[in-house]
Amino acid sequence: TDGRLSPIQQAFVEKEATDCGFCTPGQVMAATAIIEEGWPSTDESLRTALCGQACVCGRKPQIIAAIQQVQKQRGG
């Protein structure tokens, strides 16, 4: 790779969607799949899509905001 962050990784940074970092790899993978699969961008839909991803730091709102940012950038 060229060392640049993917759009979802960049959005995670911009939306401060990480804290301890323990769940970040799984969250990024799940977020990428959510975007690629075309999930609706509503908070409720994204919470459902992320239900298998634990986040004990309470960053779900920021994670959802990061996903919505990328969805918006892609026109979704």
PDB file of N, CA, C and O in Angstrom:
ATOM      1  N   THR A   1       0.831  -1.192   0.000  1.00  0.00           N
ATOM      2  CA  THR A   1       0.000   0.000   0.000  1.00  0.00           C
ATOM      3  C   THR A   1       0.866   1.243   0.000  1.00  0.00           C
ATOM      4  O   THR A   1       2.079   1.170   0.201  1.00  0.00           O
ATOM      5  N   ASP A   2       0.240   2.375  -0.226  1.00  0.00           N
ATOM      6  CA  ASP A   2       0.982   3.628  -0.290  1.00  0.00           C
ATOM      7  C   ASP A   2       1.064   4.341   1.057  1.00  0.00           C
ATOM      8  O   ASP A   2       1.577   5.457   1.138  1.00  0.00           O
ATOM      9  N   GLY A   3       0.562   3.704   2.114  1.00  0.00           N
ATOM     10  CA  GLY A   3       0.651   4.288   3.442  1.00  0.00           C
ATOM     11  C   GLY A   3      -0.491   5.208   3.817  1.00  0.00           C
ATOM     12  O   GLY A   3      -0.565   5.675   4.954  1.00  0.00           O
ATOM     13  N   ARG A   4      -1.385   5.477   2.871  1.00  0.00           N
ATOM     14  CA  ARG A   4      -2.528   6.335   3.177  1.00  0.00           C
ATOM     15  C   ARG A   4      -3.629   5.540   3.859  1.00  0.00           C
ATOM     16  O   ARG A   4      -3.771   4.336   3.645  1.00  0.00           O
ATOM     17  N   LEU A   5      -4.399   6.229   4.679  1.00  0.00           N
ATOM     18  CA  LEU A   5      -5.532   5.596   5.338  1.00  0.00           C
ATOM     19  C   LEU A   5      -6.678   5.407   4.350  1.00  0.00           C
ATOM     20  O   LEU A   5      -6.846   6.201   3.424  1.00  0.00           O
ATOM     21  N   SER A   6      -7.459   4.357   4.552  1.00  0.00           N
ATOM     22  CA  SER A   6      -8.666   4.173   3.751  1.00  0.00           C
ATOM     23  C   SER A   6      -9.675   5.236   4.170  1.00  0.00           C
ATOM     24  O   SER A   6      -9.506   5.854   5.220  1.00  0.00           O
ATOM     25  N   PRO A   7     -10.718   5.463   3.378  1.00  0.00           N
ATOM     26  CA  PRO A   7     -11.726   6.459   3.772  1.00  0.00           C
ATOM     27  C   PRO A   7     -12.328   6.188   5.155  1.00  0.00           C
ATOM     28  O   PRO A   7     -12.544   7.130   5.919  1.00  0.00           O
ATOM     29  N   ILE A   8     -12.604   4.927   5.493  1.00  0.00           N
ATOM     30  CA  ILE A   8     -13.198   4.652   6.799  1.00  0.00           C
ATOM     31  C   ILE A   8     -12.173   4.856   7.912  1.00  0.00           C
ATOM     32  O   ILE A   8     -12.527   5.344   8.985  1.00  0.00           O
ATOM     33  N   GLN A   9     -10.921   4.497   7.683  1.00  0.00           N
ATOM     34  CA  GLN A   9      -9.891   4.748   8.689  1.00  0.00           C
ATOM     35  C   GLN A   9      -9.746   6.252   8.938  1.00  0.00           C
ATOM     36  O   GLN A   9      -9.636   6.689  10.084  1.00  0.00           O
ATOM     37  N   GLN A  10      -9.746   7.034   7.868  1.00  0.00           N
ATOM     38  CA  GLN A  10      -9.644   8.487   7.997  1.00  0.00           C
ATOM     39  C   GLN A  10     -10.845   9.044   8.753  1.00  0.00           C
ATOM     40  O   GLN A  10     -10.694   9.928   9.596  1.00  0.00           O
ATOM     41  N   ALA A  11     -12.029   8.533   8.457  1.00  0.00           N
ATOM     42  CA  ALA A  11     -13.236   8.987   9.149  1.00  0.00           C
ATOM     43  C   ALA A  11     -13.179   8.639  10.632  1.00  0.00           C
ATOM     44  O   ALA A  11     -13.613   9.432  11.467  1.00  0.00           O
ATOM     45  N   PHE A  12     -12.652   7.469  10.972  1.00  0.00           N
ATOM     46  CA  PHE A  12     -12.493   7.099  12.379  1.00  0.00           C
ATOM     47  C   PHE A  12     -11.604   8.116  13.095  1.00  0.00           C
ATOM     48  O   PHE A  12     -11.889   8.495  14.231  1.00  0.00           O
ATOM     49  N   VAL A  13     -10.543   8.555  12.446  1.00  0.00           N
ATOM     50  CA  VAL A  13      -9.655   9.549  13.041  1.00  0.00           C
ATOM     51  C   VAL A  13     -10.397  10.877  13.198  1.00  0.00           C
ATOM     52  O   VAL A  13     -10.370  11.481  14.271  1.00  0.00           O
ATOM     53  N   GLU A  14     -11.053  11.328  12.140  1.00  0.00           N
ATOM     54  CA  GLU A  14     -11.735  12.619  12.157  1.00  0.00           C
ATOM     55  C   GLU A  14     -12.875  12.666  13.165  1.00  0.00           C
ATOM     56  O   GLU A  14     -13.104  13.703  13.788  1.00  0.00           O
ATOM     57  N   LYS A  15     -13.584  11.573  13.334  1.00  0.00           N
ATOM     58  CA  LYS A  15     -14.731  11.520  14.247  1.00  0.00           C
ATOM     59  C   LYS A  15     -14.343  11.039  15.646  1.00  0.00           C
ATOM     60  O   LYS A  15     -15.209  10.848  16.500  1.00  0.00           O
ATOM     61  N   GLU A  16     -13.046  10.843  15.882  1.00  0.00           N
ATOM     62  CA  GLU A  16     -12.541  10.369  17.171  1.00  0.00           C
ATOM     63  C   GLU A  16     -13.277   9.093  17.611  1.00  0.00           C
ATOM     64  O   GLU A  16     -13.755   8.992  18.741  1.00  0.00           O
ATOM     65  N   ALA A  17     -13.353   8.136  16.700  1.00  0.00           N
ATOM     66  CA  ALA A  17     -14.098   6.900  16.921  1.00  0.00           C
ATOM     67  C   ALA A  17     -13.288   5.816  17.625  1.00  0.00           C
ATOM     68  O   ALA A  17     -13.758   4.686  17.765  1.00  0.00           O
ATOM     69  N   THR A  18     -12.097   6.142  18.062  1.00  0.00           N
ATOM     70  CA  THR A  18     -11.302   5.164  18.802  1.00  0.00           C
ATOM     71  C   THR A  18     -10.934   5.747  20.158  1.00  0.00           C
ATOM     72  O   THR A  18     -10.817   6.962  20.315  1.00  0.00           O
ATOM     73  N   ASP A  19     -10.759   4.883  21.114  1.00  0.00           N
ATOM     74  CA  ASP A  19     -10.316   5.308  22.437  1.00  0.00           C
ATOM     75  C   ASP A  19      -9.186   4.386  22.843  1.00  0.00           C
ATOM     76  O   ASP A  19      -8.016   4.715  22.644  1.00  0.00           O
ATOM     77  N   CYS A  20      -9.517   3.236  23.410  1.00  0.00           N
ATOM     78  CA  CYS A  20      -8.469   2.319  23.847  1.00  0.00           C
ATOM     79  C   CYS A  20      -7.821   1.596  22.661  1.00  0.00           C
ATOM     80  O   CYS A  20      -6.664   1.183  22.741  1.00  0.00           O
ATOM     81  N   GLY A  21      -8.567   1.446  21.566  1.00  0.00           N
ATOM     82  CA  GLY A  21      -8.038   0.796  20.366  1.00  0.00           C
ATOM     83  C   GLY A  21      -8.215  -0.702  20.321  1.00  0.00           C
ATOM     84  O   GLY A  21      -7.915  -1.322  19.301  1.00  0.00           O
ATOM     85  N   PHE A  22      -8.693  -1.304  21.397  1.00  0.00           N
ATOM     86  CA  PHE A  22      -8.835  -2.757  21.440  1.00  0.00           C
ATOM     87  C   PHE A  22      -9.769  -3.270  20.349  1.00  0.00           C
ATOM     88  O   PHE A  22      -9.466  -4.270  19.699  1.00  0.00           O
ATOM     89  N   CYS A  23     -10.902  -2.599  20.141  1.00  0.00           N
ATOM     90  CA  CYS A  23     -11.894  -3.084  19.179  1.00  0.00           C
ATOM     91  C   CYS A  23     -11.726  -2.476  17.789  1.00  0.00           C
ATOM     92  O   CYS A  23     -12.434  -2.863  16.860  1.00  0.00           O
ATOM     93  N   THR A  24     -10.807  -1.537  17.635  1.00  0.00           N
ATOM     94  CA  THR A  24     -10.707  -0.768  16.389  1.00  0.00           C
ATOM     95  C   THR A  24     -10.558  -1.627  15.137  1.00  0.00           C
ATOM     96  O   THR A  24     -11.265  -1.366  14.163  1.00  0.00           O
ATOM     97  N   PRO A  25      -9.682  -2.636  15.097  1.00  0.00           N
ATOM     98  CA  PRO A  25      -9.576  -3.430  13.871  1.00  0.00           C
ATOM     99  C   PRO A  25     -10.908  -4.080  13.472  1.00  0.00           C
ATOM    100  O   PRO A  25     -11.291  -4.044  12.303  1.00  0.00           O
ATOM    101  N   GLY A  26     -11.600  -4.662  14.429  1.00  0.00           N
ATOM    102  CA  GLY A  26     -12.894  -5.279  14.139  1.00  0.00           C
ATOM    103  C   GLY A  26     -13.932  -4.262  13.737  1.00  0.00           C
ATOM    104  O   GLY A  26     -14.742  -4.517  12.846  1.00  0.00           O
ATOM    105  N   GLN A  27     -13.918  -3.109  14.385  1.00  0.00           N
ATOM    106  CA  GLN A  27     -14.877  -2.049  14.044  1.00  0.00           C
ATOM    107  C   GLN A  27     -14.634  -1.543  12.626  1.00  0.00           C
ATOM    108  O   GLN A  27     -15.584  -1.325  11.874  1.00  0.00           O
ATOM    109  N   VAL A  28     -13.377  -1.357  12.258  1.00  0.00           N
ATOM    110  CA  VAL A  28     -13.048  -0.885  10.907  1.00  0.00           C
ATOM    111  C   VAL A  28     -13.468  -1.925   9.867  1.00  0.00           C
ATOM    112  O   VAL A  28     -14.012  -1.579   8.818  1.00  0.00           O
ATOM    113  N   MET A  29     -13.213  -3.196  10.165  1.00  0.00           N
ATOM    114  CA  MET A  29     -13.617  -4.254   9.226  1.00  0.00           C
ATOM    115  C   MET A  29     -15.138  -4.300   9.096  1.00  0.00           C
ATOM    116  O   MET A  29     -15.664  -4.416   7.989  1.00  0.00           O
ATOM    117  N   ALA A  30     -15.845  -4.208  10.226  1.00  0.00           N
ATOM    118  CA  ALA A  30     -17.305  -4.223  10.192  1.00  0.00           C
ATOM    119  C   ALA A  30     -17.830  -2.999   9.445  1.00  0.00           C
ATOM    120  O   ALA A  30     -18.750  -3.112   8.635  1.00  0.00           O
ATOM    121  N   ALA A  31     -17.252  -1.836   9.714  1.00  0.00           N
ATOM    122  CA  ALA A  31     -17.683  -0.609   9.042  1.00  0.00           C
ATOM    123  C   ALA A  31     -17.469  -0.704   7.538  1.00  0.00           C
ATOM    124  O   ALA A  31     -18.319  -0.272   6.759  1.00  0.00           O
ATOM    125  N   THR A  32     -16.358  -1.256   7.135  1.00  0.00           N
ATOM    126  CA  THR A  32     -16.081  -1.426   5.705  1.00  0.00           C
ATOM    127  C   THR A  32     -17.129  -2.333   5.067  1.00  0.00           C
ATOM    128  O   THR A  32     -17.630  -2.031   3.984  1.00  0.00           O
ATOM    129  N   ALA A  33     -17.459  -3.423   5.718  1.00  0.00           N
ATOM    130  CA  ALA A  33     -18.479  -4.339   5.198  1.00  0.00           C
ATOM    131  C   ALA A  33     -19.843  -3.659   5.131  1.00  0.00           C
ATOM    132  O   ALA A  33     -20.576  -3.826   4.156  1.00  0.00           O
ATOM    133  N   ILE A  34     -20.182  -2.897   6.162  1.00  0.00           N
ATOM    134  CA  ILE A  34     -21.460  -2.181   6.188  1.00  0.00           C
ATOM    135  C   ILE A  34     -21.558  -1.242   4.996  1.00  0.00           C
ATOM    136  O   ILE A  34     -22.591  -1.179   4.329  1.00  0.00           O
ATOM    137  N   ILE A  35     -20.490  -0.522   4.734  1.00  0.00           N
ATOM    138  CA  ILE A  35     -20.478   0.423   3.609  1.00  0.00           C
ATOM    139  C   ILE A  35     -20.564  -0.327   2.285  1.00  0.00           C
ATOM    140  O   ILE A  35     -21.346   0.043   1.410  1.00  0.00           O
ATOM    141  N   GLU A  36     -19.764  -1.379   2.136  1.00  0.00           N
ATOM    142  CA  GLU A  36     -19.752  -2.147   0.890  1.00  0.00           C
ATOM    143  C   GLU A  36     -21.083  -2.851   0.633  1.00  0.00           C
ATOM    144  O   GLU A  36     -21.497  -2.998  -0.517  1.00  0.00           O
ATOM    145  N   GLU A  37     -21.755  -3.287   1.704  1.00  0.00           N
ATOM    146  CA  GLU A  37     -23.037  -3.983   1.559  1.00  0.00           C
ATOM    147  C   GLU A  37     -24.206  -3.024   1.376  1.00  0.00           C
ATOM    148  O   GLU A  37     -25.312  -3.456   1.051  1.00  0.00           O
ATOM    149  N   GLY A  38     -23.976  -1.734   1.580  1.00  0.00           N
ATOM    150  CA  GLY A  38     -25.013  -0.741   1.337  1.00  0.00           C
ATOM    151  C   GLY A  38     -26.077  -0.630   2.418  1.00  0.00           C
ATOM    152  O   GLY A  38     -27.241  -0.359   2.120  1.00  0.00           O
ATOM    153  N   TRP A  39     -25.684  -0.840   3.672  1.00  0.00           N
ATOM    154  CA  TRP A  39     -26.648  -0.688   4.766  1.00  0.00           C
ATOM    155  C   TRP A  39     -27.191   0.735   4.776  1.00  0.00           C
ATOM    156  O   TRP A  39     -26.475   1.673   4.424  1.00  0.00           O
ATOM    157  N   PRO A  40     -28.459   0.907   5.179  1.00  0.00           N
ATOM    158  CA  PRO A  40     -29.009   2.262   5.325  1.00  0.00           C
ATOM    159  C   PRO A  40     -28.200   3.053   6.353  1.00  0.00           C
ATOM    160  O   PRO A  40     -27.631   2.473   7.277  1.00  0.00           O
ATOM    161  N   SER A  41     -28.151   4.357   6.194  1.00  0.00           N
ATOM    162  CA  SER A  41     -27.291   5.184   7.039  1.00  0.00           C
ATOM    163  C   SER A  41     -27.966   5.695   8.309  1.00  0.00           C
ATOM    164  O   SER A  41     -27.429   6.578   8.977  1.00  0.00           O
ATOM    165  N   THR A  42     -29.121   5.159   8.649  1.00  0.00           N
ATOM    166  CA  THR A  42     -29.771   5.604   9.880  1.00  0.00           C
ATOM    167  C   THR A  42     -29.013   5.085  11.092  1.00  0.00           C
ATOM    168  O   THR A  42     -28.379   4.031  11.040  1.00  0.00           O
ATOM    169  N   ASP A  43     -29.087   5.836  12.180  1.00  0.00           N
ATOM    170  CA  ASP A  43     -28.429   5.407  13.418  1.00  0.00           C
ATOM    171  C   ASP A  43     -28.900   4.016  13.819  1.00  0.00           C
ATOM    172  O   ASP A  43     -28.087   3.166  14.184  1.00  0.00           O
ATOM    173  N   GLU A  44     -30.203   3.777  13.753  1.00  0.00           N
ATOM    174  CA  GLU A  44     -30.774   2.493  14.171  1.00  0.00           C
ATOM    175  C   GLU A  44     -30.247   1.343  13.315  1.00  0.00           C
ATOM    176  O   GLU A  44     -29.866   0.297  13.841  1.00  0.00           O
ATOM    177  N   SER A  45     -30.227   1.535  12.007  1.00  0.00           N
ATOM    178  CA  SER A  45     -29.737   0.490  11.108  1.00  0.00           C
ATOM    179  C   SER A  45     -28.267   0.184  11.379  1.00  0.00           C
ATOM    180  O   SER A  45     -27.865  -0.979  11.398  1.00  0.00           O
ATOM    181  N   LEU A  46     -27.471   1.222  11.588  1.00  0.00           N
ATOM    182  CA  LEU A  46     -26.045   1.008  11.818  1.00  0.00           C
ATOM    183  C   LEU A  46     -25.786   0.381  13.187  1.00  0.00           C
ATOM    184  O   LEU A  46     -24.859  -0.416  13.332  1.00  0.00           O
ATOM    185  N   ARG A  47     -26.584   0.724  14.182  1.00  0.00           N
ATOM    186  CA  ARG A  47     -26.452   0.060  15.489  1.00  0.00           C
ATOM    187  C   ARG A  47     -26.742  -1.435  15.348  1.00  0.00           C
ATOM    188  O   ARG A  47     -26.059  -2.268  15.944  1.00  0.00           O
ATOM    189  N   THR A  48     -27.762  -1.762  14.554  1.00  0.00           N
ATOM    190  CA  THR A  48     -28.086  -3.166  14.309  1.00  0.00           C
ATOM    191  C   THR A  48     -26.935  -3.861  13.599  1.00  0.00           C
ATOM    192  O   THR A  48     -26.558  -4.976  13.961  1.00  0.00           O
ATOM    193  N   ALA A  49     -26.381  -3.207  12.594  1.00  0.00           N
ATOM    194  CA  ALA A  49     -25.280  -3.798  11.829  1.00  0.00           C
ATOM    195  C   ALA A  49     -24.040  -4.009  12.691  1.00  0.00           C
ATOM    196  O   ALA A  49     -23.262  -4.930  12.443  1.00  0.00           O
ATOM    197  N   LEU A  50     -23.852  -3.174  13.687  1.00  0.00           N
ATOM    198  CA  LEU A  50     -22.676  -3.248  14.552  1.00  0.00           C
ATOM    199  C   LEU A  50     -22.918  -4.062  15.820  1.00  0.00           C
ATOM    200  O   LEU A  50     -22.049  -4.117  16.690  1.00  0.00           O
ATOM    201  N   CYS A  51     -24.075  -4.687  15.938  1.00  0.00           N
ATOM    202  CA  CYS A  51     -24.445  -5.328  17.204  1.00  0.00           C
ATOM    203  C   CYS A  51     -23.445  -6.403  17.646  1.00  0.00           C
ATOM    204  O   CYS A  51     -23.347  -6.671  18.844  1.00  0.00           O
ATOM    205  N   GLY A  52     -22.721  -7.011  16.756  1.00  0.00           N
ATOM    206  CA  GLY A  52     -21.757  -8.039  17.129  1.00  0.00           C
ATOM    207  C   GLY A  52     -20.397  -7.495  17.512  1.00  0.00           C
ATOM    208  O   GLY A  52     -19.504  -8.256  17.883  1.00  0.00           O
ATOM    209  N   GLN A  53     -20.230  -6.183  17.425  1.00  0.00           N
ATOM    210  CA  GLN A  53     -18.955  -5.547  17.721  1.00  0.00           C
ATOM    211  C   GLN A  53     -19.012  -4.870  19.081  1.00  0.00           C
ATOM    212  O   GLN A  53     -19.746  -3.896  19.256  1.00  0.00           O
ATOM    213  N   ALA A  54     -18.262  -5.362  20.029  1.00  0.00           N
ATOM    214  CA  ALA A  54     -18.247  -4.783  21.369  1.00  0.00           C
ATOM    215  C   ALA A  54     -17.376  -3.533  21.398  1.00  0.00           C
ATOM    216  O   ALA A  54     -16.321  -3.480  20.765  1.00  0.00           O
ATOM    217  N   CYS A  55     -17.830  -2.533  22.138  1.00  0.00           N
ATOM    218  CA  CYS A  55     -17.047  -1.323  22.372  1.00  0.00           C
ATOM    219  C   CYS A  55     -17.315  -0.900  23.804  1.00  0.00           C
ATOM    220  O   CYS A  55     -18.369  -0.340  24.105  1.00  0.00           O
ATOM    221  N   VAL A  56     -16.367  -1.167  24.684  1.00  0.00           N
ATOM    222  CA  VAL A  56     -16.560  -0.833  26.089  1.00  0.00           C
ATOM    223  C   VAL A  56     -16.218   0.626  26.391  1.00  0.00           C
ATOM    224  O   VAL A  56     -16.516   1.111  27.483  1.00  0.00           O
ATOM    225  N   CYS A  57     -15.607   1.323  25.458  1.00  0.00           N
ATOM    226  CA  CYS A  57     -15.248   2.730  25.671  1.00  0.00           C
ATOM    227  C   CYS A  57     -16.410   3.673  25.370  1.00  0.00           C
ATOM    228  O   CYS A  57     -16.331   4.865  25.666  1.00  0.00           O
ATOM    229  N   GLY A  58     -17.479   3.153  24.788  1.00  0.00           N
ATOM    230  CA  GLY A  58     -18.636   3.983  24.498  1.00  0.00           C
ATOM    231  C   GLY A  58     -18.489   4.853  23.268  1.00  0.00           C
ATOM    232  O   GLY A  58     -19.046   5.949  23.213  1.00  0.00           O
ATOM    233  N   ARG A  59     -17.753   4.382  22.286  1.00  0.00           N
ATOM    234  CA  ARG A  59     -17.513   5.164  21.066  1.00  0.00           C
ATOM    235  C   ARG A  59     -18.482   4.839  19.930  1.00  0.00           C
ATOM    236  O   ARG A  59     -18.260   5.273  18.800  1.00  0.00           O
ATOM    237  N   LYS A  60     -19.548   4.089  20.199  1.00  0.00           N
ATOM    238  CA  LYS A  60     -20.490   3.734  19.129  1.00  0.00           C
ATOM    239  C   LYS A  60     -21.023   4.967  18.393  1.00  0.00           C
ATOM    240  O   LYS A  60     -21.099   4.938  17.165  1.00  0.00           O
ATOM    241  N   PRO A  61     -21.396   6.053  19.091  1.00  0.00           N
ATOM    242  CA  PRO A  61     -21.882   7.223  18.339  1.00  0.00           C
ATOM    243  C   PRO A  61     -20.842   7.772  17.361  1.00  0.00           C
ATOM    244  O   PRO A  61     -21.192   8.186  16.256  1.00  0.00           O
ATOM    245  N   GLN A  62     -19.579   7.779  17.757  1.00  0.00           N
ATOM    246  CA  GLN A  62     -18.523   8.267  16.870  1.00  0.00           C
ATOM    247  C   GLN A  62     -18.276   7.294  15.728  1.00  0.00           C
ATOM    248  O   GLN A  62     -18.007   7.711  14.602  1.00  0.00           O
ATOM    249  N   ILE A  63     -18.365   6.005  16.011  1.00  0.00           N
ATOM    250  CA  ILE A  63     -18.197   4.989  14.968  1.00  0.00           C
ATOM    251  C   ILE A  63     -19.309   5.136  13.940  1.00  0.00           C
ATOM    252  O   ILE A  63     -19.056   5.104  12.736  1.00  0.00           O
ATOM    253  N   ILE A  64     -20.532   5.296  14.413  1.00  0.00           N
ATOM    254  CA  ILE A  64     -21.665   5.491  13.506  1.00  0.00           C
ATOM    255  C   ILE A  64     -21.473   6.762  12.684  1.00  0.00           C
ATOM    256  O   ILE A  64     -21.742   6.766  11.483  1.00  0.00           O
ATOM    257  N   ALA A  65     -21.018   7.829  13.310  1.00  0.00           N
ATOM    258  CA  ALA A  65     -20.763   9.079  12.584  1.00  0.00           C
ATOM    259  C   ALA A  65     -19.698   8.890  11.508  1.00  0.00           C
ATOM    260  O   ALA A  65     -19.802   9.462  10.423  1.00  0.00           O
ATOM    261  N   ALA A  66     -18.684   8.098  11.802  1.00  0.00           N
ATOM    262  CA  ALA A  66     -17.626   7.828  10.823  1.00  0.00           C
ATOM    263  C   ALA A  66     -18.188   7.061   9.624  1.00  0.00           C
ATOM    264  O   ALA A  66     -17.877   7.378   8.476  1.00  0.00           O
ATOM    265  N   ILE A  67     -19.011   6.059   9.896  1.00  0.00           N
ATOM    266  CA  ILE A  67     -19.626   5.293   8.810  1.00  0.00           C
ATOM    267  C   ILE A  67     -20.512   6.202   7.971  1.00  0.00           C
ATOM    268  O   ILE A  67     -20.460   6.163   6.742  1.00  0.00           O
ATOM    269  N   GLN A  68     -21.325   7.017   8.633  1.00  0.00           N
ATOM    270  CA  GLN A  68     -22.226   7.918   7.910  1.00  0.00           C
ATOM    271  C   GLN A  68     -21.444   8.919   7.070  1.00  0.00           C
ATOM    272  O   GLN A  68     -21.885   9.287   5.981  1.00  0.00           O
ATOM    273  N   GLN A  69     -20.297   9.362   7.559  1.00  0.00           N
ATOM    274  CA  GLN A  69     -19.464  10.287   6.794  1.00  0.00           C
ATOM    275  C   GLN A  69     -19.025   9.651   5.479  1.00  0.00           C
ATOM    276  O   GLN A  69     -19.115  10.274   4.421  1.00  0.00           O
ATOM    277  N   VAL A  70     -18.554   8.416   5.549  1.00  0.00           N
ATOM    278  CA  VAL A  70     -18.089   7.739   4.334  1.00  0.00           C
ATOM    279  C   VAL A  70     -19.277   7.431   3.415  1.00  0.00           C
ATOM    280  O   VAL A  70     -19.167   7.566   2.196  1.00  0.00           O
ATOM    281  N   GLN A  71     -20.398   7.022   3.988  1.00  0.00           N
ATOM    282  CA  GLN A  71     -21.581   6.770   3.161  1.00  0.00           C
ATOM    283  C   GLN A  71     -21.977   8.049   2.407  1.00  0.00           C
ATOM    284  O   GLN A  71     -22.306   7.999   1.222  1.00  0.00           O
ATOM    285  N   LYS A  72     -21.945   9.174   3.095  1.00  0.00           N
ATOM    286  CA  LYS A  72     -22.289  10.452   2.466  1.00  0.00           C
ATOM    287  C   LYS A  72     -21.299  10.805   1.356  1.00  0.00           C
ATOM    288  O   LYS A  72     -21.688  11.282   0.290  1.00  0.00           O
ATOM    289  N   GLN A  73     -20.013  10.562   1.621  1.00  0.00           N
ATOM    290  CA  GLN A  73     -18.984  10.839   0.613  1.00  0.00           C
ATOM    291  C   GLN A  73     -19.213  10.006  -0.634  1.00  0.00           C
ATOM    292  O   GLN A  73     -18.915  10.437  -1.748  1.00  0.00           O
ATOM    293  N   ARG A  74     -19.744   8.808  -0.435  1.00  0.00           N
ATOM    294  CA  ARG A  74     -19.985   7.896  -1.565  1.00  0.00           C
ATOM    295  C   ARG A  74     -21.354   8.130  -2.214  1.00  0.00           C
ATOM    296  O   ARG A  74     -21.726   7.457  -3.176  1.00  0.00           O
ATOM    297  N   GLY A  75     -22.090   9.094  -1.668  1.00  0.00           N
ATOM    298  CA  GLY A  75     -23.392   9.405  -2.247  1.00  0.00           C
ATOM    299  C   GLY A  75     -24.516   8.559  -1.712  1.00  0.00           C
ATOM    300  O   GLY A  75     -25.585   8.508  -2.322  1.00  0.00           O
ATOM    301  N   GLY A  76     -24.312   7.883  -0.577  1.00  0.00           N
ATOM    302  CA  GLY A  76     -25.333   7.002  -0.027  1.00  0.00           C
ATOM    303  C   GLY A  76     -26.097   7.588   1.105  1.00  0.00           C
ATOM    304  O   GLY A  76     -26.987   6.936   1.651  1.00  0.00           O
TER     305      GLY A  76
END
